[in-house]
Amino acid sequence: MPRLTTRLSSLCLTLAAAGAAAPLAPARAAESAAETSPARVLDLTYDVYLGGLHIFTFDVDMMLQPDRYRVMAEGETRGMMDWLYAWDVRLAAEGSDADGRIAPHRYVVESAWQSEQRSLELGFAAEGRYDLQRDPPPEPDPDVDSRLPVSLPPGIVDPLSLALAASRSLAETGRCDQTLQVFDGQRRYDLFVRHVDTAILPPSDYSIYDGPAVRCSFRVERISGFRKDRRQGGQGDGAPPLLWVAEIRADAPPLPVRYEGQIALGSIVVHLTGAEVRSVPGGLEAEELGAAE
C-alpha cells in the first residue's frame, strides 16, 4: 500500500498544479514590477476515487508572481482508505520564472504513513548540481533501483514545478504536446504529454465543472529510483491515462478538471471539486521554504 500512496501523491500534485500554473502575468515583467505587484493565489481541491470509493483529497495553494512562484499542498486519505491506511502528506516547492523558463530552487516533502514520519528536502543548484537530505535515510532495498543521478540535465524540474512548465505549452499553443525531465529526490523520469482532442464534459455531482475541455494523454519513462520490475516503460500495455484541462472562470488560467487512469487495484478518477482565486498584497516574500502549514 505505500506504493499506492506514493502514486497518489505524484498524481494529485501534477493535477493540482498543471493548468493552474499558466502565466497570470507576463513572464518577462521587470523585477521592480514583480516586487510591488500582489501575488495571485489559486486555492484548488481535488478528490480521488478508486473503483468509485472516495480515498483521497488534495488541497493546493499556488502563489504566482511574474518572476517567481511557490506551491504548497496537503493531502490525506479519506473514507475506508483512512480507516485501513491512515496517510497524510505535505509538499512545497518554490523557484524562479524568468524569460518563460521555470527554474526550481527547492522541493520539500513531509509525510506520515501510519506512525512513520518521513521528510525530504531537495535543493537545485547551477550546472546540474543538487543537495538532497532525507530523514530517516532510506534503507537498502534489493528490489529498488536506488541509484541517484550524478548530475541533473538542463531544464530539470520537481513534480510541482513540472506542472508549471507543462502548462506553458497549453497556454501558448492550445495543445498539450511536451516532454519534461523530472527528479523528486528519489525517482528520475521523463514525462511525455501528448494532445488528444477537445471534449465536452457532462454535468456531474462529483465535479464543479462541465463543458469544453482539452484532453491530454501522458506516459512516464522511468530512468532510476523505481522498482526494478517496473523500471522499463511507462503505464504498461493498457490505455494511457487521460487528463482534461479547461478554463472554468474568467479570472483563472486553464485548470485540470478531470483525470482517468488504471492502477493494479482498479480505475482511478480524480475530480476538481474546488477552485478560488485571490490576491495577496505585497506579493511573495523571500523566506525559507517549508511544507504547507
Secondary structure, DSSP 8 states (H G I E B T S, - for coil): -HHHHHHHHHHHHHHHHTGGGS-SS-TT--HHHHHHS-EEEEEEEEEEEETTEEEEEEEEEEEE-SSEEEEEEEEEE-HHHHHHS-EEEEEEEEEEEETTEEEEEEEEEEEEETTEEEEEEEEE-GGG-EEEEEES-----TTB-----SS--TT-B-HHHHHHHHHHHHHHHS---EEEEEE-SS-EEEEEEEEEEEEEE---TT-S--EEEEEEEEEEEEEESSBGGG-SSSS-SS---EEEEE--STTS--EEEEEEEEETTEEEEEEEEEEEEEEETT-----------
